[in-house]
Amino acid sequence: MSNVPPPPPPPPGGPPPGGDAPWWAQAGSGETPSWWSQPGPPPQAYQAPQGNMPFAAGPDPNYARTYWQGPKTMAKGAVASLVCGILSLVCCGIVLGPIAIVQGSQARFRVRTSNGRLSGDGIALLGMFLGGISVFLFFFWLWWYATGHRVLILNRDGTTSGG
């Protein structure tokens, strides 16, 4: 059981001054103003129509096409991102890798905001991924070389050179 006291009984002699009107709607004498309690029909509960509807509302022509059904074009920068990502693995990884990442990011933004008109999200993502790998490999190689490791080259006769 809770220790909450029961609510107080209503005051004797009828409703409180002002009736059901809030404090800001009461007149200076505490009476309910006439505009607060206008007589009228009681509110009716909404009832859905029975049977078949005589018509169905069509789509609003201003908002009927929210998805582009036409041929999709490649987003600007998606192929450039992929080409830069592939070339960054072969040469100039520290230069072409960040370019691939930026181009891919911009192309993916264009695809997301085109409302289905552009394609190339996967190609841009692959270019970003390859560019990220090349940047990582460059910094790994830089760290590897800076910590004293040397590249050993295996000769045809089985001996090593370098380092």
ZICORMO-V822492 format. One record per residue. N is the residue number from 1. SS is DSSP state (alpha for helix, beta for strand, coil for the rest). PSI is psi in degrees with one decimal (none if undefined). OMEGA is omega in degrees with one decimal (* if undefined). Layout:
# ZICORMO-V822492
n: <N N>
ss: <SS SS>
psi: <PSI PSI>
omega: <OMEGA OMEGA>
This chain:
# ZICORMO-V822492
n: <1 2 3 4 5 6 7 8 9 10 11 12 13 14 15 16 17 18 19 20 21 22 23 24 25 26 27 28 29 30 31 32 33 34 35 36 37 38 39 40 41 42 43 44 45 46 47 48 49 50 51 52 53 54 55 56 57 58 59 60 61 62 63 64 65 66 67 68 69 70 71 72 73 74 75 76 77 78 79 80 81 82 83 84 85 86 87 88 89 90 91 92 93 94 95 96 97 98 99 100 101 102 103 104 105 106 107 108 109 110 111 112 113 114 115 116 117 118 119 120 121 122 123 124 125 126 127 128 129 130 131 132 133 134 135 136 137 138 139 140 141 142 143 144 145 146 147 148 149 150 151 152 153 154 155 156 157 158 159 160 161 162 163>
ss: <coil coil coil coil coil coil coil coil coil coil coil coil coil coil coil coil coil coil coil coil coil coil alpha alpha alpha beta coil coil coil coil coil beta coil coil coil coil coil coil coil coil coil coil coil coil coil coil coil coil coil coil coil coil coil coil coil coil coil coil coil coil coil coil coil coil coil coil coil coil coil coil coil coil beta beta coil coil coil alpha alpha alpha alpha alpha alpha alpha alpha alpha alpha alpha alpha alpha coil coil alpha alpha alpha alpha alpha alpha alpha alpha alpha alpha alpha alpha alpha alpha alpha alpha alpha alpha alpha alpha alpha coil coil coil coil beta beta coil alpha alpha alpha alpha alpha alpha alpha alpha alpha alpha alpha alpha alpha alpha alpha alpha alpha alpha alpha alpha alpha alpha alpha alpha alpha alpha coil coil coil coil coil coil beta beta coil coil coil coil coil beta beta coil coil>
psi: <149.4 160.0 22.3 127.5 153.8 156.5 151.4 149.0 156.7 150.9 144.3 152.2 21.3 -170.8 161.2 161.0 138.7 -7.2 -132.4 9.5 141.5 169.3 -33.5 -13.9 -4.1 146.8 172.0 -28.9 -4.6 5.2 153.5 127.2 158.6 -32.0 -16.1 -42.1 73.1 135.4 141.8 177.7 149.0 151.7 138.5 141.9 142.6 133.1 127.9 143.2 145.9 148.6 -166.8 144.5 142.1 -23.8 162.7 135.1 131.2 171.0 150.2 125.2 -22.5 -24.7 15.3 -38.6 97.1 -4.1 128.0 123.9 -7.3 -176.7 140.0 142.9 157.8 137.2 141.8 125.0 -11.0 -47.5 -37.4 -37.8 -42.9 -43.5 -44.7 -36.2 -40.8 -45.0 -28.8 -25.4 -26.2 -47.0 156.6 48.6 -34.5 -19.9 -50.7 -24.1 -53.1 -32.7 -41.7 -38.9 -44.8 -45.6 -42.2 -39.1 -42.9 -39.4 -40.3 -35.1 -42.8 -39.5 -43.4 -32.5 2.6 -4.4 39.1 1.6 -22.3 151.5 178.5 13.2 -43.7 -38.3 -42.8 -39.1 -40.3 -40.7 -40.8 -40.6 -47.0 -38.7 -38.9 -38.6 -44.1 -38.8 -42.4 -45.2 -36.3 -48.7 -31.6 -44.3 -40.5 -44.0 -41.9 -43.4 -35.7 -25.2 10.5 -1.7 144.6 156.4 126.7 132.2 127.7 120.1 169.6 -29.0 2.1 -5.9 163.3 148.2 168.0 -177.1 none>
omega: <179.8 -179.7 -178.8 179.7 178.2 -179.9 -178.8 178.8 178.1 -179.0 179.7 174.7 175.1 -177.4 179.9 180.0 180.0 179.7 -178.0 179.8 176.2 -174.1 -176.1 179.2 -177.3 176.4 -179.4 -179.5 180.0 179.9 176.1 179.1 -175.7 -178.5 -179.1 -176.5 176.7 176.6 179.0 179.8 177.6 -179.0 -179.6 174.7 -179.5 175.5 179.2 178.5 -178.7 176.5 -178.8 176.2 -179.0 178.0 174.9 -179.6 178.4 179.1 177.4 -176.3 178.7 -176.8 -174.8 -178.4 175.9 179.5 -177.4 -177.6 -175.4 -179.7 -178.7 174.9 -179.0 179.8 179.5 178.0 -178.6 179.4 178.0 177.9 179.7 180.0 177.9 178.3 178.6 179.9 180.0 175.9 -177.1 -178.5 174.9 -177.0 -177.7 178.7 -174.5 179.4 177.3 176.8 178.6 -179.6 -178.7 179.7 179.6 179.0 179.1 179.7 178.5 176.0 178.8 -179.9 -177.5 -177.5 -176.3 179.4 175.5 -178.1 -177.4 174.5 177.7 -179.5 -179.3 178.8 178.2 178.8 177.5 176.4 176.9 -179.5 179.8 176.0 177.3 177.0 -178.3 177.2 177.6 -179.7 177.5 -179.2 174.8 178.9 179.1 178.1 -178.5 -179.0 -178.1 -179.5 173.3 176.9 178.4 178.7 177.8 179.9 -179.4 -179.9 -179.7 -179.2 176.4 178.6 179.3 175.1 -177.9 173.5 *>
